[in-house]
Structures are given as C-alpha cells and as structure tokens.
Amino acid sequence: MTVELGHFALILALVIAVVQGTVPIVGAHRNHAAWMDLARTAALAQFALVAMSFGCLMHAYVTSDFSVLNVAMNSHSSKPLLYKISGTWGNHEGSMLLWVLILTVFGAAAAAFGGNLPPTLRARALAVQAWIAIGFYLFILLTSNPFERLVPAAVDGRGLNPLLQDPGLAFHPPFLYLGYVGFSMAFSFSIAALIEGRVDAAWARWVRPWTLAAWTFLTIGITLGSWWAYYELGWGGWWFWDPVENASFMPWLAGTALLHSAIVVEKRDTLKGWTVFLAIVTFGLSLLGTFLVRSGVLTSVHAFATDPARGVFILLLLVIIIGGSFALFAWRGPSLRGGGMFRPISREGGLLLNNLLLSTAAASVLLGTLYPLMLESVGGGKVSVGPPFFNAVFIPLMAPLVVAMAVGALLPWKRADIASALKRLWLAALVAAAAVAATWTVYADAPLVGLVGMGLAAWLFVGTLVELAGRIRLLRATPGESLRRFATLPRAAWGMTLAHAGLAVAIAGMTGAGVWKVESIQVMAPGETVNVGGYDYLFEGAERSRGPNYTILGGRFTVTRDGRPVTTLFPEKRTYPVEGRQTTEAAIHTTFWGDLYAVIGDPAGNDGGYVTRIYFNPLVAWMWGGVAIMVVGGMLSLTDRRHRVGAPTRRRTTGRAKPAPAEA
Amino acid sequence: MKPKHRRLTFVLIGLGLLGVAAALVLSAFDEAIVFFRSPTELVEKPEIGDRRLRVGGLVEEGSVERGGGADVRFRITDLENAVPVLYTGILPDLFREGQGVVAEGRMEDGVFIADGILAKHDENYMPPEVADALKKSGQWQHMREKLEESGQMTKDKAQ
C-alpha cells in the first residue's frame, strides 16, 4: 500500500510542478501578487510530496518488501540496515528519485528562505525549477518507475552490488547530487534574471551562497568517490580520468569559476553576462554528467548496467534545457550591461583570468571525454582517451592558475600594481624554491612535474598566508592589534584562506601520490618478505572467516622498517554468496609521509602462496587532508553574516521565512 | 584604457589560452588515443597491433591459465576469432570465464601483452565496445541469449 502511495505522491508532485511552472510566470508578467506567491506554496508542496514518495520507497527497502520489483532486484533480507537504507539510491530508479528529491529540497529552500527576494524574480526562478522538475518526473514515471510491482513477489531479493556495500559509497551519491542539483539554483535564478533582463548585486548575493553550498557538497561527493576507489578497488590509485569521474569533475571546474565570477558581480556590478553564462554551463555540465553516467554511452571502469531508452530520454532533456537556455541567453544576454570599470591588472582581472583558465580546463576535459563519441559518430572508429591526454592538457593549464592565485588575492579592486604584489610574495618565492631544492635532494631523479608540483604547492600555501598576514597587518601593527584583527576577520575571508591553503596541501599530496608511487606485484608464500618503499612486508599467511553477509579471506602482513615493527596489515577478499561476487578490501596504514597499502589476490603456486600487490603511496593523507581543509573553508564561508545582512530588507515578515538562507 | 581596449585585451588572452589548449590537445592526442579492436580485426589485420590498443570480447571458456608468479594467460574471443592475452597482476573481482572483458596493452609476437584489465563494477554491465564487437562478428544474437540465461544481461522489461 505504501508503495502505491509513493507512486501517487510522485504523480501529484508532477501535477503541482506543472502549476508551479506556469501560473507564477504569468503572475510575474502581470504583476499579480497572489499568482506569484503560489510558487512558494507549490514548491513546499512538491518537496513534501517527493519526500513522502522517497520515504515510501525507503520503507519498502528497510522492510524488504520484495513485491516491489526495484527492491527485489537490488536488495536482500540479510543486508545490514545501513545498506538497506543506502540501497534506496544504490540503483538507477532510486537514484533518480533522490535527484528530484534534492531538486525539490532546493526549491523549497528558495521558497522558505527567499522572503527578501524581489517577488517577480523569486516567482520566475521557482517556475524554472518546476520546469526542470517536470522533465525529471516524466523521466522517472515513464522510463524508470521505482514503484513497479512484482507479481508474484520474490521470496528474497537479488542483493545490492557488493561494491556499493561500503560506507564511503553509501553517502557518495547524496553528496554528489546535492552538488549537481545545487547548481540548479544558480541556473534557475540566471534564467529568471534573463527573463527579467536584470542582474544586480542582490541577485549575486542570493546566488553566491547557494553556489558555494553546491560547490562544497560536490567537493565532498567527488572526494568520497575518489576515496572509495582508492581503498575499495585495490588499484592503489585515486583518479583515473575515467568518463564517469570526468562527468563529476567538469561541473566542479565550471562551478569553481562561477563561485569566483559571482563575487565580481556582487562587489563590482560587472561581468554579469559572463556569470549568467557560466551558471547555465555549470548546470548543463551537471546534467551532462547525469546523462553520461546513466546512459552508458561511454566505456567506463565505473559503469553500471544501463538501458539505452533512458539515455535517449535524458539526452532529449539535456538538449531542451541547454538549447533553450542558450537561445534565451543569446536573445536576452546583451541587455545585461556591466557597471564597474576595471583595468586588466586588478582583482577583477585576476578573477577573470581564473575564470578563463578554469573554463578552458573544463572545455578540454569535456573534449577528451566526448572525443570518442564524436569520432565514432563520424565513423572514425572506436577509441578511448586515457590519462596521458588529460595529464598533458590539464596540468599545464592548472599550473599558471596556481601561480596567479597567490598574486590575484593580493590585488586590490579596479586597478592594481603587479610589482608591489609580487614584492609582497618574496617569502613565497623563497619557500617555493626551497621546496623544489628539498625535493631535488631527496629524489635526485625527480621528473619535472614532481618538482613543479611541490614548488607550486609551497608558493600557493605561503602566498595564502602572506595574504592573511596582510589582512591582520602582522608585524605592521602592534601584536595586540593584529590579534584583534585576526579574531574579527570575516568568515568569508577565512573561507578563502582555508580553501586556497587546502588546495595547496592537496596539490602537494596529489603530486607525491602521482609521481612517487611505488608498486610491487608478486606471488608470496607464507614466511616470505618483500621490500616496498623502504618497508619490509612479511606475509604470515591467510585464513578464512565470516562477516555479516559475506565470507572473508584475510591475509596478514607484518610490516617492519630497518627491523623495527611498524604495523600489521590485514587485507581482505570478501565473497558475497547472495550476489555471487567478490570484493577487494585493501589494508591501508596511513602515515604522515605516505600510505602503506596491501592487497591480497587469488591463490597461486603450490606452497599456499597468494598473488599480492603492495604499494607505497606518498603523501596521500595530505591530499585528503587538503580537500578537507577546502571543505571546511567552504562551510565556514557559508556561515558568514555578510551573506545575509545587507541583502535588501524583507518586504514583509511571513511565518515561514527563516532568517538564515545560508545555513540551510 | 578604454572599455573597448579592456575587452579586447581579455578576448585576446582568452583566444591565446584556447590556442595553447588546442595545441596541447593536438600534441597529446597522438599518444593518448587508444583504438579499440575486436579479436577478428586483429587476426585479419595484424599490422594494426603495432600501437597501443584495447581489445574487447569474452573471456574464452577454459582458456584461463595461471603461470609462474603473478602471470595470467587467457584468450579474448568474439566467438569468431580469439587473441591470446598475457597479464601480470591481480585480476579484477569480476573477471570470469565467459564474461565480457576489455584489456589494454599492445601486441608482441602474436600475444597481447595487457597492462590493464578494465574492471567492471556491475556484472550486468557489458562494455558497449564488447557488445559491438560481438554484433560485428555476427554472434550477438547467440551471445545475448546465452548472457540472458546466465544472468549477465537483463531482458528488456515488459512495460
């Protein structure tokens, strides 16, 4: 019964979305307040209905209702509760329902917290949100209905793909979607602004925190996925430039650019057309990502079974949304005139350079990702574009960006003197040179990319600290005055400092893990030792045991360095009898300078030996730590009062309106 | 500087960046593109095996042999022709006889030396290239039935 209720709620949400997509638009055109206000009620109702629908599906998963086809195909009664819950979105149908749920969460948030927005803008933006929602409701109801019944009911389910039965991956899709769909906010407000023909500081003040929130979630989502690939797949790597990975990385690049250009719109009232364009591109790339992952048009190591009919539907949706937006932009875009003037060497100029480099990077990732499709469609044969291409194109584009980041943050608005900014960075240059020299000393045969990476990381880190020191007037004012400034620094400033410093730490980690990885594959019998990256791994043997819904083949390595004990590693190979599948659980011991990483494979040889794969991955902890610092920076910035006060005062107080949009 | 000049400066910088990117793309593509070949194509035109490529098909039943050390030998087939493969390392968890597989590497003396086996996350997933290779060899219909039987491919759900 609950299942039918969920299905019905979703259909009702579609009907409400149709109303929300039409009436407020007409109301905004005729300046009819009640018609415009309908959008807010409708958005909240949509959210309530989809939440109920999603709750019904989750209920079916938790109670293992195998009369539902989706549950029978993707769940099993013996699964731990966490994976029964995450199983709700661990399949195509459920994940699309999660997608619209998050879309309605953002719509409801705009309705509830948007009390201080101009009513016409809010009505139009909510209508645009409803159009997107209509597309996805139709997609779910027509091609991917999660509420389809199975008659007669199955005795038990087929189980969830064991690779997905993992805490890292259980929460990867919700965060990724919060990021993808979060950009819909910037998109809807851009379309609404194009319809109105007006973009102003109030618009940017509203769009910025939402973009920042989406960016923060997307960063968490991508990192969770990467982290999962690192410890679960047992390949010792964390990024493979695979189409599915690129699909989430392109919106991140464009979203990062959007985040920076929205600052210019807010502070300087210029770059408006470009910012609106970026908002459309960012959300378009999010949709493209959904399409690439869900259609299976590209061969991916991360691909799951797909159905071509669904791919065509999403492609159609993509063409309508992106095509329509660009057409509207071409028509109305020229009317968005910028106000503030600036010289090329200025903070605006720096942010624009950031935008150009990030968009070029996003465009080249897009080119590499779609090239196989383009070539095939003109009959050029089947190809794949691998990591050599992306490394060769992406890294040279990012290097100047990192150099410019440290400088740009020091430039004042309007016009600046680059020489004085560079003079302030002497310390950063010195430390960068020292970092290169130190790397050279440790690894005499270091490749150029390793030296440059370490140098850039040091340059950016120290450059960011120099900017912070300048803000608190360190050594220029009295220590007490500096301390007072330090304590009262706006949170948005802390956000920037942390995000830039975090990126610096992450660059050092990625360089270390990418360039100086040590890998060793061999057959080891119990009692044998292998030396990898300066550590001795003694294989003590393997034995079998049981987990909650799987059996374990667990290996045991005692690791020593120069005879001193370091740790004991227990890599596992798990067999899930329900699904008839195996997974690899790498054993990882994290140290400050690198991860010790061991994987056990199949039995080999006649004396009880196993194939083993052992890695030393330098500085991996720096990479995760750096990203964590960036995320903290994003969240801290979201709590800044400046994102709330200073926005146009509220027209009237409504019972629903809560004061803090940025805290959602 | 007049606004017109300012805009021109940025347009020029933007174009310059695009130019650099395009140059990087073109220089990189030559090495970075990996062609996909089916076993039949490799057998009929062995000269295409001189560069790095991907071979896809099914792991031939009964062909998997574990050699000394971490070496694994097997054959990739499109049910018309088969290519012997040598791989050193731990095979992906979903590697099985009769399953679809994509290997990356190069041909050496008639043996495909693979340095990567594409792992899949889902046993119902069939890489599109493998499906195409089987379609080309005319064995698709036969294969499809077999795959549906073994549960590797779901039948189209009747709506």
Contacts between the chains, C-beta under 8 A, distances in Angstrom:
chain1	res1	chain2	res2	distance
A	69	B	157	8.0
A	161	B	121	6.7
A	161	B	122	5.7
A	163	B	93	8.0
A	163	B	121	5.1
A	163	B	122	7.9
A	233	B	119	6.7
A	234	B	90	7.0
A	235	B	119	7.8
A	296	B	125	7.6
A	296	B	128	6.7
A	297	B	128	7.1
A	298	B	128	7.7
A	299	B	102	6.7
A	299	B	118	7.3
A	299	B	127	4.8
A	299	B	128	6.0
A	299	B	129	5.7
A	301	B	118	5.5
A	301	B	119	5.7
A	301	B	120	7.3
A	301	B	121	7.5
A	302	B	121	5.7
A	303	B	120	7.0
A	303	B	121	7.0
A	303	B	122	7.2
A	303	B	125	5.4
A	303	B	127	7.5
A	304	B	121	6.0
A	304	B	122	4.2
A	304	B	124	7.6
A	304	B	125	5.7
A	305	B	122	5.3
A	305	B	124	3.6
A	305	B	125	4.7
A	305	B	126	7.8
A	305	B	153	7.9
A	305	B	154	6.7
A	306	B	125	7.6
A	307	B	156	7.9
A	341	B	3	6.5
A	341	B	6	7.7
A	342	B	6	7.4
A	343	B	1	6.0
A	343	B	6	7.0
A	344	B	1	7.6
A	344	B	6	6.5
A	344	B	9	5.1
A	344	B	10	7.1
A	352	B	10	6.1
A	353	B	13	7.3
A	356	B	10	7.7
A	356	B	13	6.6
A	356	B	14	5.2
A	356	B	17	5.6
A	357	B	17	6.8
A	360	B	17	5.0
A	360	B	18	6.3
A	360	B	21	5.0
A	363	B	18	7.9
A	363	B	21	7.2
A	364	B	21	5.3
A	364	B	24	7.6
A	364	B	25	6.1
A	367	B	25	6.4
A	368	B	25	7.8
A	368	B	32	8.0
A	371	B	29	7.9
A	371	B	33	7.8
A	381	B	35	6.1
A	381	B	36	7.5
A	382	B	35	6.9
A	382	B	36	3.8
A	382	B	129	5.6
A	382	B	132	7.2
A	383	B	33	4.9
A	383	B	34	6.2
A	383	B	35	5.3
A	383	B	36	6.4
A	384	B	33	7.7
A	384	B	34	4.9
A	384	B	36	6.6
A	384	B	54	6.1
A	385	B	29	7.7
A	385	B	32	5.9
A	385	B	33	6.1
A	385	B	34	7.6
A	386	B	32	5.7
A	386	B	34	5.7
A	386	B	104	8.0
A	387	B	32	7.9
A	388	B	28	6.6
A	388	B	31	5.6
A	388	B	32	4.1
A	389	B	25	7.6
A	389	B	28	4.7
A	389	B	29	6.3
A	389	B	32	3.2
A	389	B	33	7.4
A	390	B	32	7.9
A	392	B	24	6.2
A	392	B	27	7.2
A	392	B	28	3.7
A	392	B	32	6.8
A	393	B	21	6.6
A	393	B	24	4.7
A	393	B	25	5.7
A	393	B	28	5.6
A	396	B	20	7.8
A	396	B	24	6.0
A	397	B	17	7.9
A	397	B	21	6.5
A	397	B	24	7.7
A	521	B	70	5.1
A	521	B	88	6.5
A	521	B	89	5.0
A	521	B	90	6.9
A	522	B	69	6.7
A	522	B	70	6.2
A	523	B	68	7.9
A	523	B	69	5.2
A	523	B	70	5.7
A	581	B	93	6.8
A	581	B	94	7.1
A	581	B	123	6.7
A	582	B	93	4.4
A	583	B	93	5.7
A	584	B	90	7.8
A	584	B	93	5.9
A	599	B	90	6.4
A	601	B	70	7.6
A	601	B	90	3.7
A	601	B	91	7.4
A	602	B	66	7.5
A	602	B	90	7.4
A	602	B	91	7.3
A	604	B	66	5.8
A	604	B	69	7.6
A	604	B	70	6.8
A	605	B	68	7.9
A	611	B	70	4.7
A	611	B	89	7.6
A	611	B	90	5.4
A	613	B	89	6.8
A	613	B	90	5.2
